[in-house]
């Protein structure tokens, strides 16, 4: 019984993988750039990086520099990198980061403290 069921599933998979015709189309430079950015994003996420934006604040109670992250629901949360290099302290700069959460007291109200393992400029 199991063998017949397995063979039927295998046959369905093989038959559903029919050939498709390739469509040729011209792409504009903007489409090519978008595709390249998408491929880079997929590669970076595959390597364990997350995309964020550097945010500067001079408000009392805020950390001077935080990284704004988005979650799956397109809501924002903030990270407080304790070891952010001076070269990345640019408001609005997109960055790819790998980080470890820290079990310590928050330095500011809105952001969770993290240690950056690696950081790269984003697109």
JOHU-V172676 format. One record per residue. N is the residue number from 1. SS is DSSP state (A for helix, B for strand, O for the rest). NEAR is the number of other C-alpha atoms within 10 Angstrom. D_LAST is the distance of its C-alpha to the last C-alpha in Angstrom with 2 decimals. Layout:
n=(N	N)
ss=(SS	SS)
near=(NEAR	NEAR)
d_last=(D_LAST	D_LAST)
This chain:
n=(1	2	3	4	5	6	7	8	9	10	11	12	13	14	15	16	17	18	19	20	21	22	23	24	25	26	27	28	29	30	31	32	33	34	35	36	37	38	39	40	41	42	43	44	45	46	47	48	49	50	51	52	53	54	55	56	57	58	59	60	61	62	63	64	65	66	67	68	69	70	71	72	73	74	75	76	77	78	79	80	81	82	83	84	85	86	87	88	89	90	91	92	93	94	95	96	97	98	99	100	101	102	103	104	105	106	107	108	109	110	111	112	113	114	115	116	117	118	119	120	121	122	123)
ss=(O	A	A	A	A	A	A	A	A	A	A	A	A	A	A	A	O	O	O	O	O	O	O	O	O	O	O	O	A	A	A	A	A	A	A	A	A	A	A	A	A	A	A	A	A	A	O	O	O	B	B	B	B	B	B	B	O	O	O	O	O	O	O	O	B	B	B	B	B	B	O	O	O	O	O	B	B	B	B	B	B	O	O	O	O	A	A	A	O	O	O	O	O	B	B	B	B	B	B	B	B	O	O	O	O	O	O	O	O	O	B	B	B	B	B	B	B	B	B	B	B	O	O)
near=(6	7	8	9	10	11	12	12	12	12	11	11	11	10	10	9	8	7	7	6	5	6	5	6	6	6	9	9	9	9	11	11	12	12	12	12	14	12	12	14	18	13	12	17	15	10	10	12	20	18	21	23	21	19	19	16	12	9	8	9	11	16	20	14	22	27	26	20	16	15	8	6	6	8	9	12	15	20	23	25	21	14	10	17	10	7	6	15	15	13	14	13	15	19	20	19	21	18	17	11	13	14	9	9	8	14	14	16	11	15	19	20	22	20	16	17	11	11	17	14	13	17	11)
d_last=(54.05	50.76	50.82	51.33	48.49	46.11	47.20	46.70	43.13	42.39	43.98	41.99	38.70	39.77	40.98	37.91	35.76	37.36	36.04	33.77	33.60	30.47	29.41	28.25	26.04	24.26	20.57	19.10	16.23	14.10	15.15	14.38	10.77	10.54	12.51	10.48	7.29	10.10	11.70	8.96	8.77	12.54	12.94	11.19	13.25	16.16	16.07	16.40	13.10	12.26	9.21	10.35	10.40	12.73	15.80	18.67	22.18	25.56	27.61	30.48	29.97	26.15	24.22	22.77	19.25	18.10	15.04	14.95	14.63	15.53	18.24	19.52	21.35	18.41	20.08	18.60	19.78	19.24	19.34	21.11	19.93	23.10	21.67	18.51	18.43	18.94	16.00	13.66	15.96	14.05	14.38	11.45	8.81	6.29	7.61	8.83	12.58	15.95	18.79	22.51	24.30	27.13	30.61	31.36	32.02	29.19	28.67	27.66	28.46	25.22	23.26	24.17	24.33	22.26	22.05	18.74	19.36	16.09	12.84	9.79	6.91	3.77	0.00)
